[in-house]
Amino acid sequence: MAANNSGMTANDTEYLSQTLHKANALKALLDSEFSALKEQDLATFESLQAQKLEILTFLSSEDMLERVKGYTENNEDSDSATNLLLWDEVMTLIGQCRDLHRRNEVLISRKLESIRGALQTIQSPDAFNSVEVYDRLGKIRPNRSRQSMGDA
């Protein structure tokens, strides 16, 4: 039975190495995603989403959860200690990925906020809108809001 358990931890070590590789791939992907967002390269950003989904599916699988439980419960031999070290490395990378994801989320939120503000400015006939609008010749177009602001 000890040989079977040892073979299982070697398999677990291989699985953890694969998990570590996936976590590194996710980190690189999130950096690429940020670059695409900064450059407003939506085609690249969209193409990264399928890869990100595949990695996240692997990292959030039930199999992963069961193996992690095993690593934390069985820590008596050297293979288990190696597995725990690998798992700690995976978790450190996952934490970094979480921070990178949040950074990307903030950038997306700011861009959306900016776009919504621009759309609202263009679309709304708000009397308190103080944005200057130019005509085709580059001259400031008379704005109705300036006239009505005197009334307010």
FENUR-V973873 format. One record per residue. RES is the residue in three letters. PSI is psi in whole degrees, -180 to 180 (none if undefined). OMEGA is omega in whole degrees, 0 to 359 (NA if undefined). NEAR is the number of other ideal C-beta (glycine too) atoms within 8 Angstrom. Layout:
RES/PSI/OMEGA/NEAR ; RES/PSI/OMEGA/NEAR
This chain:
MET/-32/178/4 ; ALA/-37/179/5 ; ALA/-39/179/6 ; ASN/-43/179/7 ; ASN/-40/179/9 ; SER/-42/177/10 ; GLY/-36/180/8 ; MET/-41/180/8 ; THR/-31/175/13 ; ALA/-41/176/9 ; ASN/-41/178/8 ; ASP/-40/178/13 ; THR/-41/177/12 ; GLU/-43/179/8 ; TYR/-42/179/9 ; LEU/-36/177/14 ; SER/-40/177/9 ; GLN/-40/179/8 ; THR/-41/178/13 ; LEU/-42/177/12 ; HIS/-44/179/8 ; LYS/-40/179/11 ; ALA/-41/176/13 ; ASN/-40/178/9 ; ALA/-40/178/10 ; LEU/-42/179/14 ; LYS/-47/179/12 ; ALA/-40/179/8 ; LEU/-41/180/12 ; LEU/-35/175/13 ; ASP/-42/178/9 ; SER/-40/179/10 ; GLU/-43/180/12 ; PHE/-43/178/12 ; SER/-44/179/9 ; ALA/-39/179/12 ; LEU/-43/179/13 ; LYS/-40/181/7 ; GLU/-1/182/6 ; GLN/39/178/5 ; ASP/84/186/9 ; LEU/-30/179/7 ; ALA/-45/178/6 ; THR/-44/179/9 ; PHE/-47/180/11 ; GLU/-40/182/7 ; SER/-27/179/8 ; LEU/-21/185/12 ; GLN/-38/179/8 ; ALA/-41/178/7 ; GLN/-43/180/10 ; LYS/-42/179/12 ; LEU/-43/179/8 ; GLU/-45/180/8 ; ILE/-45/181/12 ; LEU/-35/177/9 ; THR/-44/178/8 ; PHE/-47/185/10 ; LEU/-20/181/12 ; SER/16/183/6 ; SER/157/176/8 ; GLU/-38/178/5 ; ASP/-42/178/6 ; MET/-46/181/11 ; LEU/-45/180/8 ; GLU/-41/180/8 ; ARG/-40/180/11 ; VAL/-41/177/9 ; LYS/-41/179/8 ; GLY/-38/180/9 ; TYR/-39/183/14 ; THR/-26/181/7 ; GLU/-35/183/6 ; ASN/92/182/7 ; ASN/38/184/8 ; GLU/-23/182/4 ; ASP/172/185/8 ; SER/-33/177/5 ; ASP/-39/178/11 ; SER/-38/178/12 ; ALA/-41/177/9 ; THR/-43/179/9 ; ASN/-40/179/13 ; LEU/-39/177/11 ; LEU/-44/177/8 ; LEU/-42/180/13 ; TRP/-40/177/11 ; ASP/-40/178/8 ; GLU/-42/177/9 ; VAL/-46/182/12 ; MET/-36/176/8 ; THR/-45/178/8 ; LEU/-41/179/13 ; ILE/-39/176/10 ; GLY/-42/177/8 ; GLN/-40/178/9 ; CYS/-40/178/12 ; ARG/-45/180/8 ; ASP/-40/177/8 ; LEU/-40/178/12 ; HIS/-42/179/9 ; ARG/-40/177/8 ; ARG/-45/179/9 ; ASN/-40/179/12 ; GLU/-41/179/8 ; VAL/-43/179/8 ; LEU/-45/179/11 ; ILE/-44/181/9 ; SER/-42/180/8 ; ARG/-41/179/8 ; LYS/-43/178/9 ; LEU/-41/179/8 ; GLU/-44/179/8 ; SER/-44/180/8 ; ILE/-44/179/8 ; ARG/-41/178/8 ; GLY/-43/179/8 ; ALA/-44/179/8 ; LEU/-41/181/8 ; GLN/-40/179/8 ; THR/-42/182/9 ; ILE/-40/189/6 ; GLN/-30/189/5 ; SER/137/175/7 ; PRO/41/184/5 ; ASP/128/180/6 ; ALA/-23/182/9 ; PHE/9/181/7 ; ASN/117/185/10 ; SER/24/181/7 ; VAL/135/177/6 ; GLU/134/179/6 ; VAL/132/182/7 ; TYR/147/175/7 ; ASP/-174/184/8 ; ARG/-26/181/3 ; LEU/1/178/4 ; GLY/11/178/5 ; LYS/150/180/6 ; ILE/125/179/8 ; ARG/138/177/7 ; PRO/131/184/6 ; ASN/128/179/11 ; ARG/-29/185/8 ; SER/-28/178/11 ; ARG/-39/181/9 ; GLN/-40/183/9 ; SER/-18/179/9 ; MET/-29/177/10 ; GLY/-30/179/6 ; ASP/-24/185/5 ; ALA/none/NA/6
